Amino acid sequence: MRNPPRILSIEDEATVRRSMMVYLSDSGYEVLEAENGRIGLERILTDQPDLILCDLRMPEVDGLKVLDEVKRLMPDTPFIVVSGTGDMRDVIQALRLGAWDYLMKPIEDMGVLDHAVTRALQQARLIQQNQRYHEELVATNRRLQQSLQQLQEDETAARNIQFQLLPQHPWAVDDLVFDYFIRTSAFLSGDFLDYFRIDDSRLGLYVADVSGHGASSAFVTVLLKSTVSRLLNEYREFKIQTVLLPDRVLSLINDAIVERQFNKYLTMFYAVVDTAAGIVKYCNAGHFPYPIYHDGHAARFLEDRNLPVGLFDGSTYATKELAFQGPFTLTMFSDGVLEVLPSDLIPEKEALLLSRMNAGDPDVEMLVETLGLTQQDQVPDDITLLQLRKGG
Amino acid sequence: MDTGNVLYARQGNVVVLRFVGKLGFAESGSRSTTAALNAFLKQLFEAKDFENILLDLTEATSIDSTTLGLMAKITKFSMEHFGRKTMILSMNENIDRILESVGFDRVFVMVHEAASPCPDMIALPAANDSDREWISTVLTAHQELCRLNERNYATFKCLVEMLEKETAAAI
């Protein structure tokens, strides 16, 4: 709306038109005139008035036709009918068509005209304002929607990468079988695992739980995977021993994450199985619950406490060894599994987990079943099971 | 059942009130309609955010004196604040006779037109008057009628005096 507002009077009686125009002009409005409906319509299109005062009975194009056009072209422009007392039925018809008000000719008190015009402009301004707010709201909403979609696309990409990085399963190699189960709670998992052949007699494995979810957690898993494969290459090409030494691997990843300032950290269990020597070398960087080792007779936790990876500059780790002769299973969990166990106390949950493993040395599929890991609709945290089973 | 009802709509500067059916004091259910109309007018006159009231009586079948008094209040307010007479649409001869009998043809613009100016209307919000408020609504409505002309004064004098006494006794 212009300031001052622009008012168009469409009126074939010159004296009526002039008296209204003089009054409104004196009141500070910009005034335009049209002596009949046809010229009125032209001026409406060219001059876009903020308010229209219109007679009903006019030659050529009458007031109702003008109103009809205005409602079609600019429905929110106030339209006030100025009519003789003999045209009352037309006034009603005009109201039916959407006129904002009606004034009776002759207008004895110009204050009535002023009042009606002021009120109508006030209302029109409110309508415009509401429309603007509405449009702004719609635009903001659209922007939000777009960035949300962008985020979702990013997360989908990260998720795809993360899942592509997971190894095939089950994986039978020599007399070993690797298998796992991952159930994600959010769109993106913070849990990650991998296993791989190092050389003829040795295989490596790790399970990790990155703090938080989202794309940045997925990037940390990419970093894990690429670091370990670099170490593998260095071993195969240059016989650099790092990949065989759990404590060295963990401290190397620790330094990489601290250095890059990801503001992420992870708990991680890393192990190397030497089938020829019958030894498992392992190191646990804060991963909980502890892995469970089942030697064919009974299950027990492999307790090993170290700082998580990526929190402190220069954290050092120590490798432990476990000798085996016959068959065994090594089962690793992420802490998400604790959330679904039916108890409020961590020690009880641990005992429950151990008793499940003692009950017939279950494989991954049976564990998922007995722990009810697929039953709940939603889980509060990622749940991961990784199991290495040695036969023979 | 032909109980009275009042609907309203707002269009630009104009408030349209449509009276439907029997708006009679004696009719069952119309006390609440009259009370709702009275409460609505009170609010409207306080807000004063309109320029014109149009009374659509095309669907009214009868009107009692309390409703007439409220109508008088409406046109009086309109003339005082906006310099306009309220327009009444009516097609019913009985209604016309009643309106003429209380001299409304001089204080309203009467239009004989059957078609409603507003197709979409909504019911007035319900109001629950206490007995005392109800008496005062009836009293002021009739005082308003009495002020219009001598004949009304003669017709409603007794009722007004009686209600005034009752109101005074209640206080």
Contacts between the chains, C-beta under 8 A, distances in Angstrom:
chain1	res1	chain2	res2	distance
A	78	B	12	6.4
A	79	B	12	7.8
A	80	B	12	7.8
A	80	B	13	7.7
A	85	B	109	7.4
A	88	B	87	7.6
A	88	B	109	7.2
A	88	B	111	4.2
A	88	B	113	7.0
A	89	B	111	7.0
A	89	B	113	5.0
A	91	B	87	8.0
A	91	B	111	7.7
A	92	B	89	6.7
A	92	B	111	6.6
A	92	B	113	4.9
A	92	B	115	6.7
A	92	B	117	4.8
A	93	B	115	7.7
A	93	B	117	8.0
A	95	B	11	6.4
A	95	B	14	6.6
A	95	B	16	7.7
A	95	B	54	7.4
A	95	B	117	3.7
A	95	B	118	7.0
A	96	B	115	6.9
A	96	B	116	7.6
A	96	B	117	5.0
A	96	B	118	7.3
A	96	B	119	7.6
A	98	B	11	7.2
A	99	B	11	7.8
A	99	B	12	6.8
A	100	B	11	6.9
A	100	B	12	2.5
A	100	B	13	5.6
A	100	B	14	7.3
A	101	B	12	5.3
A	101	B	13	3.9
A	101	B	14	5.8
A	101	B	51	5.8
A	101	B	52	5.9
A	102	B	14	7.6
A	102	B	52	7.3
A	104	B	84	7.8
A	104	B	109	7.5
A	109	B	83	4.8
A	111	B	83	6.3
A	112	B	82	6.4
A	112	B	83	4.3
A	112	B	84	6.2
A	115	B	51	6.1
A	115	B	82	6.0
A	115	B	83	7.6
A	116	B	13	5.8
A	116	B	51	5.0
A	116	B	52	7.8
A	116	B	82	7.9
A	119	B	13	5.0
A	119	B	49	7.6
A	119	B	50	7.4
A	119	B	51	5.1
A	120	B	12	6.0
A	120	B	13	5.6
A	120	B	51	8.0
A	123	B	12	6.7
A	123	B	13	7.4
